[in-house]
Amino acid sequence: MKKTWQDRLVVYWWGIKQPYDEHARAEVGRISTIALLFLVLVEFVLLMSLTFFDQQWLGFVALLVLVAAMQWVAMGIKKAGLTTIEATTNEMSTVLKQLKWESIRRGLVFGVVIAAMIVLLDASKGDFFWTDPLWLGGVTGLVYMVTNYYARKGEIKVIDE
């Protein structure tokens, strides 16, 4: 089965380590569809409320809902067993090093995405400061990086040689 660029993006973003066959594709599609429907409905209500009632804290709640939907998909994929990493005891140091660099990349991407969303929210209401989005993006990226590393480290299954 040839992977499309969308398949490669899903495998990279969600950290799928098991074979990405038709069963895995269907499971990821089911989980993602449920989370996307939840996200679209809640974000629509929150952003429309933000527009009508001019309550700025609703923009922050919208960001939290986005993060919650991403975590929902990640937990569903983990529960399906698609992110389990199998390694022997001899490969353990190499696998941990790969996990470390993968977590750093993911944390940087997540921090940049959060910072960009905050910049867009600030620009839409007229206030624009670079320090707040960079600081918040850096902190959330760092937290995501550390939690991603330790969560993925717990998914390693040591197999016999």
N, C-alpha and C positions, 0 to 999 in steps of 0.2 A: 504494500500500500504506500503510495507516494504521498508525502506530507506537503500540504500547501503552506503558504506563508502564515495563514491564520492558525493552522495546526502548530507550527513551530512557535508562534507567539504564545499560544495557550500552554504548550509544554514548557516554554521558558518561564513565563510569568508565574504560573502556578507551581512550578517545580516538580512536574510529573516525571518520576523516574522509572515507572513500570512501562511495559510496552504500550504504545498509544494505538491500540487496535480499534475495531468497530465498537466493541463493548465499552472501552474507555471513552471514546468519542461520544457515544450516546449518553453515558453517565455524566460527563462534563456538560454536555448540552442540556440535559434535564436540570442539573443543579444551577447552571448559569441562567436558564430561562426563568426559573422561579425567582432567583435573586434579582434579575433584571426587571421583571414585572413589579416586584416589591419596590425596587429603587425608583422606577419611573413614576409609579403612583405616589409614593411619599414625597419625592423631590418635586413633583408637579404641585402638590398641595402646599408644601413648604414655600416654594418660590412664588407661587401665586399669593399666598398669605403675606409674604415679604413685600410684594408689590402693592397689595391693597392696604395693608395696615402699617407699612413703613416701620416694621420692627426689625432692626438690624441683627438681633441675636438669632433670628430664624436662618440667616445665612450660615452661621456657625453650626446650627442644628442640621442644616442640609449637608454640610461637610461630614458631620458625624454619621449621618445616615449612609453616606457614600462609603465611608470606611467600614461601617457595620455590614453593608452588603458585600464588600470585598472579603471581609472575614468570614461571612456566611458561606461564600463560594469556597474559600480556602478550607474551611472546616469540613464541608461536604466532600471535597476532593480527598482530603486526608482520611475521612471516615470510609470512603470507598477503597482505600488502600492503594491509591495511585501514586503516592509520594514516598512510599517505603524505599529506603536505600539498602541494598544488600551489599555487604562487604565482608571480606575475610579479616582475620586479626592482623595479617601482614599489610593489608591495604588501608588499615584504619587511619594512619597518619596522613596519607594522601587524600583520603576522603574528607577528613576534617579540614585540611588545608583548602580543598575545593569548596567545601561548605562555607568557610570563612570568607573567601573572595566572592562567592556567589551572594552571600549575605551583605557584604559591603556594596556590591553593585546594586542590589535590590534596595538597600537603604538609601543610597544616593538618588536612585530614580524616584523612590517614594517621596523623599524630601523635596526634590525639585518639583514634582507634581503638586504637592501640598503648597509649596511656596508660590507656584504659578496660579493655583486656584485662589489663594489669598490675594495675590496681586490683582487678579481679575475682579474679585469682589470689591477690593478697595478702589480700583479704578472706576468701577461702575457707580460708586456712590460719591466720587469726587475726591476722596482722601487717598493720597498716594505716598507711601513711605517705603523705602527699600529695606529698612532695618527690621521691621516687624515680620514681614513675610520670610526673610532670610533666617531670622532667629527661630521662628516657629517651624519652618521647613527643616532646618538643621536639627532641631530637637526631635521632631517627629520622625525624621529619617534615622537618627541615631537610635531612638527607641525601637523603631521597626527593625533596624539592623540587628540589634542585640536579641530581641525576641524571636526573630526569624532564625538566627543561628542556633539558639538553644532549643527551639521547637523542632527544627530539622535534625539537630543532633540526637534528639530523643526518638526520631523515626528510623535510626540506623538499626538494621537487623544484622547481627553478626552470624555468618554462616560458616560451616565447617569447610576446611580446605580440601 
